[in-house]
């Protein structure tokens, strides 16, 4: 079993995690708002390889209309991101990696952390995109299900590979070809987000919880199990446990998975379905074990050494946040240069050391070790080959499927 022990955290990591919880960075705020909205995230692709040509275009209603690129004359970029999703200096007055980019290229970055929720942000930019207008943003970071929608609607610009040599070369194989953007023609991942099994060793009496089957069936855990209110995580993890591929499942597979979870609900094995609020119950021991997001677990371990996590042997669900250039953006080339910059290993390491999510950049381990050796060995930040091989994609859904599946899942969880 892949298990990360809290005693391997460095003092620097613990300090960073405590700071993150104080300032609301990452999972404890950003993911909670996303998940609590009830909006699913399409998982990233598996281990497909990227070829230089012959990649079919993503399914979409139409390419983004061509826009005049003012990059050469206007050395600037407007970048919208999630709250506290960028490295900052110790005095919190500067953003070192962005400043270094500007110093090197002369391109000034207007960086705004104005994304608090995918649905809210989509509502903010939809009227302009639908009207064929510039949103005022050259680069945005959105979760994969929304990235897929923007591409499908023709509201994201196709990227120029000639401006992305580092991204093309250094993108981790785990992230290379999601079914919603084959070959990464329109997007590149900012971070990956892993769904794992977490447990409170004190609440389980020291027993390990290593499978979804244990969560659903172990009498010792009855009434102390948590599942997630996010459909793709709970259904996806259960599909994997049943030997099904969440990237290829059928309607019958989905119904069988719902029935299996329903059985655990009826027997009161599952205490409740949660958004990010499982963290408090898990830490206190009210939940002995649950499905969890790895970013939360790392932060919980900083305060509670009883919190453990396991990557099931059968596999796990992964999602991602992604960089896209919106239709009609004025500075596409400059935006592509910024994307490529964050795929340079030293820069990627600097970012990963701050935000502690899965880094999608190959070759970053040595650079991260220079900052903190324990981070470089943390498989939740840098999945090793064994962990990457276990990652699974929850396939894209048609509008009809999404409506039907969400209705069935809402009934299951009592939403």
FENZITA-V23211 format. One record per residue. N is the residue number from 1. RES is the residue in one letter. SS is DSSP state (alpha for helix, beta for strand, coil for the rest). PSI is psi in degrees with one decimal (* if undefined). BURIAL is b if it has 24 or more other C-alpha atoms within 12 Angstrom, else e. Layout:
n->[N & N]
res->[RES & RES]
ss->[SS & SS]
psi->[PSI & PSI]
burial->[BURIAL & BURIAL]
//
This chain:
n->[1 & 2 & 3 & 4 & 5 & 6 & 7 & 8 & 9 & 10 & 11 & 12 & 13 & 14 & 15 & 16 & 17 & 18 & 19 & 20 & 21 & 22 & 23 & 24 & 25 & 26 & 27 & 28 & 29 & 30 & 31 & 32 & 33 & 34 & 35 & 36 & 37 & 38 & 39 & 40 & 41 & 42 & 43 & 44 & 45 & 46 & 47 & 48 & 49 & 50 & 51 & 52 & 53 & 54 & 55 & 56 & 57 & 58 & 59 & 60 & 61 & 62 & 63 & 64 & 65 & 66 & 67 & 68 & 69 & 70 & 71 & 72 & 73 & 74 & 75 & 76 & 77 & 78 & 79 & 80 & 81 & 82 & 83 & 84 & 85 & 86 & 87 & 88 & 89 & 90 & 91 & 92 & 93 & 94 & 95 & 96 & 97 & 98 & 99 & 100 & 101 & 102 & 103 & 104 & 105 & 106 & 107 & 108 & 109 & 110 & 111 & 112 & 113 & 114 & 115 & 116 & 117 & 118 & 119 & 120 & 121 & 122 & 123 & 124 & 125 & 126 & 127 & 128 & 129 & 130 & 131 & 132 & 133 & 134 & 135 & 136 & 137 & 138 & 139 & 140 & 141 & 142 & 143 & 144 & 145 & 146 & 147 & 148 & 149 & 150 & 151 & 152 & 153 & 154 & 155 & 156 & 157 & 158 & 159 & 160 & 161 & 162 & 163 & 164 & 165 & 166 & 167 & 168 & 169 & 170 & 171 & 172 & 173 & 174 & 175 & 176 & 177 & 178 & 179 & 180 & 181 & 182 & 183 & 184 & 185 & 186 & 187 & 188 & 189 & 190 & 191 & 192 & 193 & 194 & 195 & 196 & 197 & 198 & 199 & 200 & 201 & 202 & 203 & 204 & 205 & 206 & 207 & 208 & 209 & 210 & 211 & 212 & 213 & 214 & 215 & 216 & 217 & 218 & 219 & 220 & 221 & 222 & 223 & 224 & 225 & 226 & 227 & 228 & 229 & 230 & 231 & 232 & 233 & 234 & 235 & 236 & 237 & 238 & 239 & 240 & 241 & 242 & 243 & 244 & 245 & 246 & 247 & 248 & 249 & 250 & 251 & 252 & 253 & 254 & 255 & 256 & 257 & 258 & 259 & 260 & 261 & 262 & 263 & 264 & 265 & 266 & 267 & 268 & 269 & 270 & 271 & 272 & 273 & 274 & 275 & 276 & 277 & 278 & 279 & 280 & 281 & 282 & 283 & 284 & 285 & 286 & 287 & 288 & 289 & 290 & 291 & 292 & 293 & 294 & 295 & 296 & 297 & 298 & 299 & 300 & 301 & 302 & 303 & 304 & 305 & 306 & 307 & 308 & 309 & 310 & 311 & 312 & 313 & 314 & 315 & 316 & 317 & 318 & 319 & 320 & 321 & 322 & 323 & 324 & 325 & 326 & 327 & 328 & 329 & 330 & 331 & 332 & 333 & 334 & 335 & 336 & 337 & 338 & 339 & 340 & 341 & 342 & 343 & 344 & 345 & 346 & 347 & 348 & 349 & 350 & 351 & 352 & 353 & 354 & 355 & 356 & 357 & 358 & 359 & 360 & 361 & 362 & 363 & 364 & 365 & 366 & 367 & 368 & 369 & 370 & 371 & 372 & 373 & 374 & 375 & 376 & 377 & 378 & 379 & 380 & 381 & 382 & 383 & 384 & 385 & 386 & 387 & 388 & 389 & 390 & 391 & 392 & 393 & 394 & 395 & 396 & 397 & 398 & 399 & 400 & 401 & 402 & 403 & 404 & 405 & 406 & 407 & 408 & 409 & 410 & 411 & 412 & 413 & 414 & 415]
res->[X & X & X & X & X & X & X & X & X & X & X & X & X & X & X & X & X & X & X & X & X & X & X & X & X & X & X & X & X & X & X & X & X & X & X & X & X & X & X & X & X & X & X & X & X & X & X & X & X & X & X & X & X & X & X & X & X & X & X & X & X & X & X & X & X & X & X & X & X & X & X & X & X & X & X & X & X & X & X & X & X & X & X & X & X & X & X & X & X & X & X & X & X & X & X & X & X & X & X & X & X & X & X & X & X & X & X & X & X & X & X & X & X & X & X & X & X & X & X & X & X & X & X & X & X & X & X & X & X & X & X & X & X & X & X & X & X & X & X & X & X & X & X & X & X & X & X & X & X & X & X & X & X & X & X & X & X & X & X & X & X & X & X & X & X & X & X & X & X & X & X & X & X & X & X & X & X & X & X & X & X & X & X & X & X & X & X & X & X & X & X & X & X & X & X & X & X & X & X & X & X & X & X & X & X & X & X & X & X & X & X & X & X & X & X & X & X & X & X & X & X & X & X & X & X & X & X & X & X & X & X & X & X & X & X & X & X & X & X & X & X & X & X & X & X & X & X & X & X & X & X & X & X & X & X & X & X & X & X & X & X & X & X & X & X & X & X & X & X & X & X & X & X & X & X & X & X & X & X & X & X & X & X & X & X & X & X & X & X & X & X & X & X & X & X & X & X & X & X & X & X & X & X & X & X & X & X & X & X & X & X & X & X & X & X & X & X & X & X & X & X & X & X & X & X & X & X & X & X & X & X & X & X & X & X & X & X & X & X & X & X & X & X & X & X & X & X & X & X & X & X & X & X & X & X & X & X & X & X & X & X & X & X & X & X & X & X & X & X & X & X & X & X & X & X & X & X & X & X & X & X & X & X & X & X & X & X & X & X & X & X & X & X & X & X & X & X & X & X & X & X & X & X & X & X & X & X & X & X & X & X & X & X & X & X]
ss->[coil & beta & coil & coil & coil & alpha & alpha & alpha & coil & coil & alpha & alpha & alpha & alpha & alpha & alpha & alpha & alpha & alpha & alpha & alpha & alpha & alpha & coil & coil & alpha & alpha & alpha & coil & alpha & alpha & alpha & alpha & alpha & alpha & alpha & coil & coil & coil & coil & coil & coil & coil & coil & coil & coil & coil & coil & coil & coil & coil & coil & coil & coil & coil & coil & coil & coil & coil & coil & coil & coil & coil & coil & coil & coil & coil & coil & coil & coil & coil & coil & coil & coil & coil & beta & beta & beta & beta & beta & beta & beta & coil & coil & coil & coil & coil & coil & coil & coil & coil & coil & coil & coil & coil & alpha & alpha & alpha & alpha & alpha & alpha & alpha & alpha & alpha & alpha & coil & coil & beta & beta & beta & beta & beta & beta & beta & beta & coil & coil & alpha & alpha & alpha & alpha & alpha & alpha & alpha & alpha & alpha & alpha & alpha & alpha & alpha & coil & coil & coil & coil & coil & coil & coil & coil & beta & beta & beta & beta & beta & alpha & alpha & alpha & alpha & alpha & alpha & alpha & alpha & alpha & coil & coil & coil & beta & coil & coil & coil & coil & alpha & alpha & alpha & coil & alpha & alpha & alpha & alpha & alpha & alpha & beta & coil & alpha & alpha & alpha & coil & coil & coil & coil & coil & coil & alpha & alpha & alpha & coil & coil & coil & beta & beta & beta & beta & beta & beta & beta & beta & beta & beta & beta & beta & beta & coil & coil & coil & coil & coil & coil & coil & coil & coil & coil & coil & alpha & alpha & alpha & alpha & alpha & alpha & coil & alpha & alpha & alpha & coil & coil & coil & beta & beta & beta & beta & coil & coil & alpha & alpha & alpha & alpha & alpha & alpha & alpha & alpha & alpha & alpha & alpha & coil & coil & coil & coil & coil & coil & coil & coil & coil & alpha & alpha & alpha & alpha & alpha & alpha & alpha & alpha & alpha & alpha & alpha & alpha & alpha & alpha & alpha & alpha & coil & coil & coil & beta & beta & beta & beta & beta & coil & coil & coil & alpha & alpha & alpha & alpha & alpha & alpha & alpha & coil & coil & coil & coil & beta & beta & beta & beta & beta & alpha & alpha & alpha & alpha & alpha & alpha & alpha & alpha & alpha & alpha & coil & coil & coil & beta & beta & beta & beta & beta & coil & coil & coil & coil & beta & beta & beta & beta & beta & beta & beta & beta & beta & coil & beta & coil & coil & coil & coil & coil & alpha & alpha & alpha & alpha & alpha & alpha & alpha & alpha & alpha & alpha & coil & coil & coil & alpha & alpha & alpha & alpha & alpha & alpha & alpha & alpha & alpha & alpha & alpha & coil & coil & beta & coil & coil & beta & coil & coil & coil & alpha & alpha & alpha & alpha & alpha & alpha & alpha & coil & alpha & alpha & alpha & alpha & coil & coil & coil & coil & coil & coil & coil & coil & alpha & alpha & alpha & alpha & alpha & coil & beta & beta & coil & coil & coil & coil & coil & coil & alpha & alpha & alpha & alpha & alpha & alpha & alpha & alpha & alpha & alpha & alpha & alpha & alpha & alpha & alpha & coil & coil]
psi->[141.3 & 114.7 & 134.4 & 119.2 & 139.1 & -24.1 & -4.8 & -1.5 & 135.2 & 165.8 & -36.6 & -40.1 & -45.8 & -43.0 & -41.5 & -40.4 & -40.1 & -40.1 & -39.6 & -38.3 & -34.9 & -41.3 & 2.4 & 27.4 & 150.1 & -138.8 & -41.1 & -17.8 & -57.5 & -47.9 & -35.0 & -38.5 & -37.8 & -51.9 & -38.7 & -20.8 & -13.0 & 10.2 & 129.4 & 163.7 & 123.9 & 126.8 & 156.4 & 166.1 & 172.0 & -132.1 & 32.7 & 154.4 & 155.1 & 125.4 & 159.1 & -19.8 & 170.1 & 11.7 & 125.4 & 146.7 & 154.1 & 148.3 & 125.3 & 166.9 & -18.1 & 147.7 & 154.2 & 136.6 & 143.2 & 142.3 & 153.8 & 128.4 & 115.4 & 16.9 & -41.9 & -38.9 & -30.6 & 100.2 & 73.5 & 162.9 & 142.6 & 119.2 & 117.7 & 130.0 & 175.6 & 159.2 & 133.3 & 50.3 & 25.8 & 144.9 & 146.2 & 159.3 & 167.1 & -36.3 & 1.4 & 27.0 & -8.2 & 164.8 & 96.2 & -45.0 & -37.7 & -39.3 & -37.8 & -36.8 & -45.0 & -41.1 & -38.3 & -42.6 & -20.0 & 2.8 & 118.8 & 137.5 & 117.4 & 97.9 & 123.9 & 128.7 & 73.9 & 16.3 & 113.1 & -18.3 & 137.6 & -46.0 & -45.9 & -44.8 & -39.8 & -41.7 & -29.8 & -39.2 & -13.9 & -47.1 & -41.7 & -44.3 & -42.8 & -28.6 & 2.0 & 30.6 & 156.9 & 133.5 & -8.6 & 4.5 & 135.8 & -20.6 & 133.3 & 156.4 & 111.0 & 157.6 & 155.1 & -34.3 & -36.4 & -35.8 & -43.3 & -40.5 & -44.3 & -39.8 & -45.0 & -37.2 & -7.3 & 25.6 & 14.4 & 140.7 & 141.4 & 133.7 & 151.0 & 109.7 & -27.4 & -19.4 & 3.5 & 47.0 & -39.3 & -42.5 & -43.7 & -43.0 & -34.3 & -1.2 & 127.6 & 141.0 & -29.0 & -25.2 & 5.2 & -35.1 & 71.4 & 150.5 & -17.8 & -11.8 & 71.3 & 128.2 & 6.5 & 52.8 & -26.0 & -11.2 & 159.2 & 140.2 & 141.1 & -46.2 & 163.7 & 153.2 & 122.4 & 140.6 & 126.2 & 179.5 & 127.5 & 149.2 & 156.9 & 107.7 & -31.6 & -41.2 & -26.9 & 3.3 & 27.0 & -4.4 & 139.6 & 146.5 & 113.2 & -7.7 & 158.2 & -32.4 & -42.2 & -43.3 & -41.0 & -22.6 & -17.3 & 116.5 & -28.7 & -17.6 & 2.6 & 128.1 & 2.8 & 26.8 & 138.5 & 134.9 & 164.1 & 145.2 & -0.7 & 116.6 & -47.9 & -28.7 & -52.5 & -45.1 & -42.6 & -47.2 & -34.8 & -38.6 & -46.3 & -44.0 & -29.2 & 5.1 & 14.2 & 152.5 & 115.0 & -8.1 & -5.9 & 12.2 & 158.5 & 175.5 & -41.3 & -39.3 & -42.4 & -46.4 & -37.6 & -35.8 & -43.3 & -42.4 & -37.8 & -42.9 & -37.4 & -37.7 & -41.1 & -33.8 & -46.1 & -33.4 & 2.2 & 27.3 & -41.9 & 123.8 & -47.9 & 164.5 & 133.3 & 160.0 & -138.8 & -9.6 & 0.7 & -20.5 & -42.4 & -45.2 & -38.3 & -43.5 & -38.5 & -20.7 & 1.0 & -34.0 & 125.7 & -33.2 & 155.0 & 167.1 & 140.7 & 163.1 & 131.6 & -36.4 & -37.4 & -43.5 & -43.4 & -42.8 & -39.0 & -38.1 & -25.2 & -28.9 & -20.4 & 103.7 & -9.3 & -13.4 & 123.0 & 164.9 & 158.3 & 137.8 & 111.9 & 144.0 & -31.7 & -24.5 & 178.4 & 161.2 & 138.7 & 141.7 & 178.3 & 156.6 & 142.1 & 147.2 & 130.4 & 155.2 & 114.5 & 157.4 & 143.0 & 8.8 & 139.2 & -18.9 & 56.5 & -48.0 & -41.6 & -39.3 & -41.1 & -37.0 & -36.4 & -42.5 & -48.4 & -36.4 & -41.8 & 0.1 & 8.7 & 125.5 & -44.1 & -37.4 & -43.2 & -37.4 & -41.5 & -42.4 & -47.8 & -36.5 & -26.3 & -46.1 & -19.6 & 21.6 & 173.2 & 126.9 & 126.5 & 11.9 & 123.0 & 150.9 & 13.4 & -12.6 & -49.2 & -39.0 & -38.7 & -34.6 & -29.7 & -26.9 & -46.8 & 114.7 & -38.5 & -31.2 & -38.8 & -22.6 & 1.4 & 111.2 & -8.1 & -16.3 & -43.8 & 88.4 & 134.0 & 177.5 & -38.2 & -41.8 & -42.9 & -36.3 & -20.6 & -7.2 & 143.0 & 150.0 & 134.5 & 116.5 & 158.2 & 146.2 & 145.3 & 164.7 & -40.1 & -44.9 & -44.5 & -42.8 & -46.7 & -45.7 & -42.3 & -36.0 & -43.4 & -39.8 & -37.1 & -39.5 & -39.3 & -45.1 & -1.4 & 25.4 & *]
burial->[e & b & b & b & b & b & e & e & b & b & e & e & b & b & e & b & b & b & e & b & b & e & e & b & b & b & b & b & b & b & b & b & b & b & b & b & e & b & b & b & b & b & b & b & b & b & b & b & e & b & e & e & e & e & e & e & b & b & b & b & e & e & b & b & b & e & b & e & b & e & b & e & e & e & b & b & b & b & b & b & b & b & b & b & b & b & b & b & e & e & e & e & e & e & b & e & b & b & b & e & b & e & e & e & e & e & b & b & b & b & b & b & b & b & b & b & b & b & b & e & b & b & e & e & b & b & e & e & b & e & e & e & e & b & b & b & b & b & b & b & b & b & b & b & b & b & b & b & b & b & b & b & b & b & b & b & b & b & b & b & b & e & e & b & e & b & b & b & b & b & b & b & b & b & b & b & b & b & b & b & b & b & b & b & b & b & b & b & b & b & b & b & b & b & b & b & b & b & b & b & b & e & b & b & e & e & e & b & b & b & b & b & b & b & b & b & b & b & e & e & b & b & b & b & b & b & b & b & b & b & b & b & b & b & b & b & b & b & b & b & b & b & e & b & b & b & b & e & b & e & e & e & b & b & e & e & b & b & e & b & b & b & e & b & b & e & e & e & b & b & b & b & b & b & b & b & b & b & b & b & b & b & b & e & b & b & b & b & b & b & b & b & b & b & b & b & b & b & b & b & b & b & b & b & b & b & b & b & b & b & b & b & b & b & b & b & b & b & b & b & b & b & b & b & b & b & b & b & b & b & b & b & b & b & b & b & b & b & b & b & b & b & b & b & b & b & b & b & b & b & b & b & b & b & b & b & b & b & b & b & b & b & b & b & b & e & b & b & b & e & b & b & e & b & b & b & b & b & b & b & b & b & b & b & e & e & b & b & b & b & b & b & b & b & b & b & b & e & e & e & e & b & e & e & b & b & e & b & b & b & e & b & b & e & e]
//
